[in-house]
Amino acid sequence: GGRSKEEGVLVHCLAGISRSVTITMAYLMFKMNMSLNEAYDLVRSRKSNISPNFHFMGQLLDFERQLHSQFLSPPALGSSPDSGIEFDRWNPN
């Protein structure tokens, strides 16, 4: 995979505002020890037109509770939210 080679990973869905945003936020919460709010703010700072649907946000809240209750706290990749993560806009044209 891209992460083992320190390469980028493209996460996308049809509209790019809900599904791909949700999986990216879940990744940040798990790997970077971010709260749901921190993950949302970081993704939104890089891509302003995000809108995870209501059910996905509910699942992310449940995931956040699960991460905290099971003490699944992997070490952060760095000291700042930007560590090792780059957001680029992909243009297929």
N, C-alpha and C positions, 0 to 999 in steps of 0.2 A: 504494500500500500504506500501511498504518498507520504504518510507521516513517518514511516520507518526510514525513508530515504531523505527526510527533511525537504520534501517537495510539497507544493501546494495541492490542495484537494478542492475540486469543484463540487459544490453542493447546489443543486438547482431543482426547481419544479416548474410547472407550466407558467405560472404568473410571477413567481419569485417573491411573493409577499406573505405566504402563510406556511406551507409545508417545509420549504427549505429553511425558512427562518426558524421554525420550531426545532428542527433537528440540529441546527447550528447552535441555538440557545441551549439545548440539552447537552450537547458536547461541551460547551463552555462551562456549564454548571458542573458536569462530572469531572472533566479533566483540569479545569482551572479553579475549581472550588468557588465558583461564582454563585451568588444568589440569583434567583430568577430576575430580580430587578436589575442587578448588575449586568447580567447577560443581555437582557432586553436593551438596556441603555447603550451597551457597547455595539450591539448589532445596529441599533437605530442611529448611532453616531456615524456609522459607515454607510448605511443605506436608509434614507429617510422614509421611503414608502414601504414600511412593513406593517403587517396587520394579521398576526396569528389569529386564527378563528377561536371563538369562545371555548370550544371543546378542547382544542390543543392547549390553550392556556390553562384549562383545568387539569389536563394531564401533566403539564409542566409544574403546576403547583403540587400535585401529588408526588411527582418525581423529586421535587425539592424536599418535601417532607420525608420521603423515603431515604434520600441521601443523608439527611441529618439524623434520622432515627437509627439507621444502621451503621453510623459512624464510617461511612464510605468516603473518607476524606483523603484522596490521593494528593501528594504534594503538588503545589502549583508549579507550573512550568517557569514562572518568573515572578518578579515582584510587582509588575504592572499589568493591567488588563491587555496591553498591546503586545506582550511578550510572545513572540513566535506566531502571531496570527495576523494575517493580512487579508483585507477584504478588497477585492477588485471587481469592477463591473465587467461582466462578460458580454461581448457583443458578437453574435454569430455572423453578422454581415461583414 
